[in-house]
Amino acid sequence: MPARVCCCCAALRPRYKRLVDNIFPEDPKDGLVKADMEKLTFYAVSAPEKLDRIGAYLAERLSRDVVRHRYGYVLIAMEALDQLLMACHSQSIKPFVESFLHMVAKLLESGEPKLQVLGTNSFVKFANIEEDTPSYHRRYDFFVSRFSAMCHSCDHDPEIQTEIRIAGIRGIQGVVRKTVNDELRATIWEPQHMDKIVPSLLFNMQKIEDIDSRIGPPSSPTGGEKEENPALLAENCFRELLGRATYGNMNNAVRPVFAHLDHHRLWDPNEFAVSCFKIIMYSIQAQYSHHVIQEILGHLDVRKRDSPRVRAGIIQVLLEAVAIAAKGSIGPTVLEVFNTLLKHLRISVDFELGDRRSSAGSATFSTSSKESDERIVQNAIIQTIGFFGSNLPDYQRSEIMMFIMGKVPVFGTTSQSLDTSHLGDLGTRRIQIMLLRSLLMVTSGYKATTITNALPPPFLDPLLSPSLMEDSELRQLVLEILHNLIDRHDNRAKLRGIRIIPDVSDLKIKRDKISRQDVSFMKKHGQQLYRHIYLGCKEEDNVQKNFELLFTSLALITIELANEEVVIDLIRLAIALQDIAIINEDNLPMFNRCGVMALVAAYLNFLSQMIAVPAFCQHVSKVIETRSLEASYFLPETIFKDKCNLPKSLEKHEKNLFFLTNKIAESLGGSGYSVERLSVPYVPQVTDEDRLSRRKSIVDTVSIQVDILTGNNIEDKIDNTEEITFEALKKAIDNNGLEEQEKEKRRLVIEKFQKAPFEEIAAQCETKANFLHDRLAQILELTIRPPPSPSGTMTITAGHAHYQSVPVYEMKFPDLCVY
């Protein structure tokens, strides 16, 4: 009787339960009963409304088997679920999917590694299925957390640990693929999910990176190795994640990278950080590159108080990112990059000087190491600025040149954008050197079509101002920047080093015909260039490199910008430099005087061969030959040696050791050059700053001149003074009388031009013009002539100097100075 009751109860069970029970064999080792599985599959496809019940019952059995540790039946249940999932694609599959995910979660929660791997594999299969309609209620928060935890597995068995980590990475990859294909894909990009996914992937990439760094570079992996290597699998997943990122969620995917690198202190050394951001820059879409650069800049601002090596590591990462982004779209971050880097350059100099001041009097190793670390930061910033600038198109590079030049601080001014007021003179000098080095790298390789584009006035004026500072390194940097901008045919390498070139044609110098724009530039700004070369030669702290760069500057101007008029100006400049050494009004050291003489010799030798005038070449060669025999210290090959015997004076030397203006004029005059201006000594041009400072005094001098001129005709004034009476005032008030007088004047003028002969009109106009010219000449003479001084002015009569003093009460002062 009891047996009949059990048989009756079994027959009363629902059909789907009986079909599900039949797929489980008595011995789990026999595996899934395929015949009964086909029946279950056919039933599920025929009656899709039963799918949710089938899934719920399978989940119930699986949970019971997991608790009872009957893992063989667990494997059979998951295999059945996978087959049902792959076979059914109807609308009713949604409830079945919920049961499926619930069973996967049960497996992932278990502590058995095999069950975790089994659940992961089932989830990956599910992730590859494309659903017809989106699921608005389904979330994957648990799976993100669980898979991320599996990525950090620390099992004592290395094989099991690797297996679990690979399963976690594949699970994350499945979540990413499933959510991206779903309509609700934006949920995976939320910060709480990215903060788990990205560090988990980086953790596995980092672990194998450490191993590879010890055993050397790994070989190219095959497809099987990628599945077995957590680092390679994590890298592929990371690339896929970034490749699917869009404009709105790019930052959420990048920010966890910074948190991971900070937490694990991976900025120093920064090999892993560099490799991570290379992966990021190559994986994202090109138009989003500027987002990554902005994030790096923002993180640099956040870590500005960290150690120098950490900041240097971040800057080097920025350099790598910029190197990739510069080839594509940079976006609006060009000026932001430079502005942020220049700000951190100032901060680094401030830290360096602060450490130096705090350790004054107690030189310690730690302090010196800090200073050297700050130099590493500064060099990294300069390298980044230069590399970024050199990869920009020319129109953007010119703007960056102007931008950096505008940041260079000048002593005594507070109008610069880069605040260095609290750094002092030493700090300001360091900033100037750093900025000019950055500008030197930006201008490297810059090829402008015309020199006006390379050296516009707003850029040329501030660039040349540091060239006159009392710092040889600053002047060297300015000259090197000028070389980058002037040299458009890469001739500078051929001119390196100051020397007497025997045959210039052997250098194979490249040059083009001087364009109109270049001729116009030299007419406007040539004197400015000559002036800075002239005054640069008069600095006492010049070393051999300064003279070499000055020689290269003169040679490049000759090659790129010299027509006949400029050649004459350059010869005048060279003779003026020779006079500096001979006369020595500035009390220069003997080395500097001989260095200037050697510079003039080397340049005139180069110039004479460039213009190829035989008589000029002969004169220059003769002087150089004489110097080599009698005064070799006037030649660069001798004076710039380590041990050179310097003369005690230059006054006793014969004229045949010097380049003579009359000889040069005779040699060039026969070749068609206009040599009249050679007789006029070169005098440096007054700068705009000098003019601005003298503007008021010029106005005052003109007012004095007017008073003097009008004072000479006092008697005429008295004679012409009309007696003021009531009738005179009445006439002045009478408007009708004034109008009649004006009409009469106009009538007389018209009649005169209509009836008078042409000669008379011309003579009258000439008289007025001469009168105005004389007055103007008197004003200009008083303006140029120095004002009288109570100490007297020197006049030379018959070779003797006489001083004529002027009493103070006889001197004329401007009205604004007298009260």
Salt bridges, closest charged atoms under 4 A:
ASP21 OD2 - ARG13 NH1 2.56
ASP21 OD1 - ARG61 NH1 2.85
ASP36 OD1 - LYS39 NZ 3.98
GLU60 OE2 - ARG64 NH1 3.94
ASP65 OD1 - ARG70 NH1 3.88
ASP82 OD2 - LYS125 NZ 3.72
GLU98 OE2 - HIS137 NE2 3.32
GLU98 OE2 - ARG138 NE 3.58
GLU131 OE1 - LYS94 NZ 2.48
GLU131 OE2 - ARG138 NH1 2.70
GLU131 OE2 - LYS178 NZ 2.98
ASP141 OD2 - ARG139 NE 3.38
ASP141 OD1 - HIS193 NE2 3.28
ASP155 OD1 - HIS156 ND1 3.66
GLU190 OE1 - ARG139 NH2 3.96
GLU190 OE1 - HIS193 NE2 4.00
GLU235 OE2 - ARG239 NH2 2.99
GLU240 OE2 - ARG177 NE 2.93
GLU240 OE2 - ARG244 NH2 2.97
ASP262 OD2 - HIS299 NE2 2.92
ASP262 OD1 - ARG303 NH1 2.44
GLU295 OE1 - ARG255 NE 3.31
ASP301 OD1 - LYS343 NZ 3.36
ASP301 OD1 - HIS344 NE2 2.67
ASP306 OD2 - ARG303 NH2 2.03
GLU320 OE1 - LYS278 NZ 3.95
ASP350 OD2 - HIS422 NE2 3.27
GLU352 OE2 - ARG356 NH2 3.35
GLU352 OE2 - ARG375 NE 2.74
GLU352 OE1 - ARG430 NH2 3.72
GLU371 OE2 - ARG356 NE 3.49
ASP373 OD1 - ARG309 NH2 3.34
GLU374 OE2 - ARG311 NH2 2.68
ASP471 OD2 - ARG429 NE 2.17
GLU473 OE1 - ARG429 NH2 3.19
GLU480 OE2 - LYS545 NZ 3.40
ASP490 OD1 - LYS447 NZ 3.15
ASP512 OD2 - HIS489 NE2 2.70
ASP518 OD2 - ARG488 NH2 2.94
ASP541 OD1 - ARG475 NH2 2.56
GLU560 OE1 - ARG488 NE 3.53
GLU560 OE2 - HIS489 ND1 2.90
ASP569 OD1 - ARG572 NH1 3.36
ASP569 OD1 - ARG677 NH1 2.41
ASP586 OD2 - LYS538 NZ 3.22
GLU651 OE2 - ARG593 NH2 3.77
ASP688 OD1 - ARG691 NH1 2.44
ASP700 OD2 - LYS696 NZ 3.25
GLU744 OE2 - ARG747 NH2 2.44
GLU751 OE1 - ARG747 NH1 3.13
GLU751 OE2 - LYS755 NZ 3.41
GLU781 OE2 - ARG785 NH2 2.71
